Amino acid sequence: MPRLSPLRAGIALAALVGLSTTLRWWAAERIPTPWIAPDEMLYGLLGRSLWEHGNLHLLGQPTRFFSLVSPALAGGPLRIGNLETGYDLLKGLQALAMSLAAVPVYLWGRAFLTRAGALVAAALSLAIPGLVYSGLVMTEVAFYPILLLAAWAIARALVRATVGSQVLALGAFALASLTRLQAAVLVPVFFTALAIDLALARERSRVRRFWPFAAGTAVLAVLWGAYRLRHGGPFSQVLGGYQAAGETHYSVVDALRFVLYHAEYTLVFTGVVPVCAFALLLIQGVRSRPETEVRAYLATTSALTVWLVAEVGIFASRHVGLLAERNLFGLAPLFFLGLMLWIERGLARPRIGTAAVALGAALLLVALPVARFVSLPALPDTFTLIPLYRLGVHYPQVNLELVATLVLLAGVVVFVLVPRRFALAVPAALILVFAAVSVSAGRVVAGQAALVQPGTLGPDQRWIDKSAGGPVAYVYTGDVYWSSVWESAFWNRRIEAVYDLLLAQVPGGLPQPSVGPYEDGRVVTADGKGLRWPFVVASNSITWRGTRIADSTAGLALWRLEPPFRMATWVQNVQYNGLVDAHAKIFAYDCRRGAFRVALQAPGRRSVRLLRNERAFRRFELAASDRIALTVPVSAPAGHRLCSFDLLTNAPVKVTRFAFEPARP
């Protein structure tokens, strides 16, 4: 490796961070709106609340703890007046945050690598597809550099064993936990790394010197318990917004299978050779006493890999059902450090150790059912597999399992056969491969986000703020995409409350009291309290007592209400294109007299039944291409103020009109 002065190495590191930030920001600018629902919108809303009100509330209501660092990062840009500009600035800030991961990688590498070798490891850390998350408002953004900082701090504590180094490790652990509660695994990681380090050093005398970390961990646990008692629930809910993960029953067999899948997949997203190189270094470290810095690196990387793979695998076995690269890719830079250490030490490949590592890697890669995890739903979690997904889309006849296995086994061959004079070609090739995968992943993410907007918001994502003259309530009916609620709340500050109409529900933890209508149309909560909002946004399936002032092509409408908060009509089970599969219904509230008007057409022979106020009204047959228009007079039953009309069909029909007209006074 070439020799670099500290000044040149520092300039090169700054240039790496700057180049990565620029390229990742440029790629992120192609993402028009948050894509991963509800995570991105959740952190954006929490961030605005944190910066504007000093709390982590959703729509003004307390919620479970999800993260502090990620909302703090997102909230600043998103609180500025021009939200579109703030969103763009946030993507630039996130690109910088993820690119800063190169700093702890370089500083850690300097403990046992040349400056040039540490820079190459840092460059590899910035090339991986995981940095595509720069354009998404996710905890992965901050967690990536902070996890690496915590791993480096653990290694330094193992080397120095001073109170100061252990306090720094505790601080990094606390910061990582405030970013993502997944970081709780760092506590067993520290003690496992300590055990491995002592075993490699063949000594036990230093174990007592690590009491400050143990004591500090206990103090942090007590503080977190006090916070849980003071804010948001009992101490038993230590996982905050992820409490369900701790309360779920896990199948032992499924958990072990997914842990194995993620262990195998670690070879994939790191490029195979780095993990093989690390395994060989670890074998050599067991056989001989490595120097202190290398020993701490081997111990920390081994412990973090074991615990993180186990944690993510168990979680994914029940809550993901796919590979969760997004929770694991922070391991990659640790193996890149091992790759450079192996290269700088001359690619030492003892026959037995090399054969064992190569055979083990090959068996793991062959056993991984890669094609099973290549699908559209898997894309948000596994960016590294996106090129394979695109290959399957464009060439469905290709055997993806065979292609993936051959490419990955080629990595094992490179590990075994690459000549020493071409050693640096390995990281160079990995950087090129990672860059190409990043470009492919970035294009797919931008394309998927562009597809989200028309179906959730329409072309103008801030259409509600631009039309409403006051606070807005969103009433969710369940007949539009649930993510439209999150998208609308993210982009429109005037939305201050969300309500579920009867049994509809928005996933993701949004405060959403259930409401329902009286016969006169008044919308009330479960305890009978009426709503008081000047504006409402809801599906086009509902008309309100007031004035319709704006529409979205995503099937939403904004109304200025005439007090009290009342519905006029509610159409159910009519799709956005007018198709009725089997049963459509319309309610007319505060109904006295009027008429239901229906126009429908049949693509084929159909049998149709009509009900008026829940009673049979008419039955008829339609031939193919028949069109019919009906006017059905109606009056509310005695003592009631609700009218209803039902359309039942034995096969789909299309309605071009399905409405109620009240009688003129």
C-alpha positions, 0 to 999 in steps of 0.5 A: 500500500502507498504511504500517505502523510496524515495531511494527505490522508485527512484530505483524502478522507474529507474528499471521500465524504464530500464525494459520497455526500454529493453523489448520494444527494444527487441520487436522492433528489430523484425520490419525489416523496417518502416511499416506505410507509409508515416509517418515513412519515412517522419519523418526519412527523415526530421530527416536526413535533420535536422541533416545534413543540419539544416533544415526540407526539404524533398529531399532538398526541403522545405515542410510544417511543420509536427514536430520538436521534432520527426525528431530531435529524429530520425535524430541522429541515422539515419545519421550514416554511417551504416543505418541498425545500426542507425535504430536499435539504433533509436528503442532503443532510442524510447523505452527509450523515451516512457518508460520515460513517467513513470517519469511524471506519478510517479512525478504527482502521488506523489502529492496525492498518496503514492510512491507505488501507484504512482509506480503502476500507472507508471507501468500501463503506461508502459504496455499499447499496445501503447508502441508498437510504440517504434518500429515505427518512429512516433510522438507517440513516443515523444508525449506520455511522452511530453503530460503527462509532459504537463498535469502534468505541467497544474495541477501544475500551477492550484495548485501553480498559480505562474508565474514560474509554468505557464511558465513551463506549457507554455513551456510544451505546446510549446514542445508538439506542436512542437512534434505534432500540435494536442497539440494546444488543450492544450490551451483550456484544460488549461482554461477548467481545470481552470474553473473546478478547480475553480468550485470544489473549489467554488471560483473565486478569483484566476482567475486573477492570471492566466494572465501570461498563457493567455499572454504567449499563445498570444505571442506563437501564434504571434511567430508561425504566424511570423514563418508561414510568414517567412517559408512556407506560410501565417498565415492561414496555421497554421496547417502546414502539417495537414492544410487539416484537418482544411480546410475540411468540417465536417458533424455535425452528423458524427462528433458527432457520432465519438466523441461518439465512441472515448469516448466509446473507451476510456473505452476500451483501459484503461481497463474499471475500471480506467475510472469508478474509475475516474468518481466516484472520480469526482462525489465525488469531486463535492459533497465535496471539495477535497484537492488542488492536487486532485482537480487539478488532477480531473480538468486537467484529465476531461478537457484533456479528453473532448477536446482530445476526441472531437478533435480526434473524429472530425478528425477521422470522416473525415480523418480516418473513424476508431478509432484513438487510436494512437491519444488518448492513452496518456489519459490512464496514467491519469486514472491509477492515478485515479484508484490508488487514488480510491484504496488507499482511500478504494474503496469507492462506494456510492450506487447511484454514483456507480450505475450511473457510472456502468450503464453509462459505460455499456451503452457506451460499449454496444453501441460501435460497436467494430466489425465494427472497427476490420479490417486489415486497422485499425491495425496501429491505434488501437493496443488494438483491435489486439487480437480481429482481430487475433481471427476473422482471426483464428475463423471467425465463432466467434461473435466478437461483443459479445466477446468484449462486454462480456469481457468489461462488465466484467470490469464493474462487477469488478468495482462494486464487487471487494472486498477491500482486492483484490483491488491490484489485479485490477492493477495487472490484468490490467498489465498482460492483457496489456502486453499480448495485447502488445505481440500480437500487437508487433507480428502483427506489426512485421509480417506486416512490414516483408510483406511490404519489399518484395513488396517495396524494395526486400530482400536488402533494400539498393540495390540502394546505393550499386549499384549507383555511384552517385546521383539517381532520382526516376521516379514513374510510378504508376505501383508499390506500391507508398510506395516503393518510400518512403521506397527507399528514407528512406533506400537509401541516393543516392536518391536525387529527385523523379519525377511523370511520367505524372499523377502518384502521390506519396501520403504523401507530397513528393516533386515530379515534374511531368515529361513526355517524348518527342517523342525522349525519352527525359524526361522533366518537365512541363516547358520543362526543361530536367533532369540531373541525372547520375542514375535513378531508376524506374519500370521495365515497363520502359527501358532507354538509358543506362545500367541496373546495378541492379534489385529489386525483387519488380519490380524496376530497376536501370540504369546508363544513357547515357546523355541526360536523355532519355526513350527507351520504356514504357510498360503500364498495364502489371502486375508483373506476366504478366497478362493483364486485358483488354488493354496493350500498349508499346511505343518505343521512338526515333523509326525509324524502328524495331519490336514489339515482343509479346508472349501470352497465354490464359486460356480460349477462348479470342478475341484479337485485335492488334493496330500498331501506333494507327491503327488496325493491326490484330484481332484473336481468341484464344482457351483455352491454346493456345499460340501464338508468334508474330513479328510485324514490325513497323516504325515511321510515317513520321515526328515522332519519336514515335512508339506504339503497343496496345494489347486489349482483352475481358478477361485477357490473360498472356503475356510472352513477350511484347517488342520492338527491334530496327532494326539493323543499 
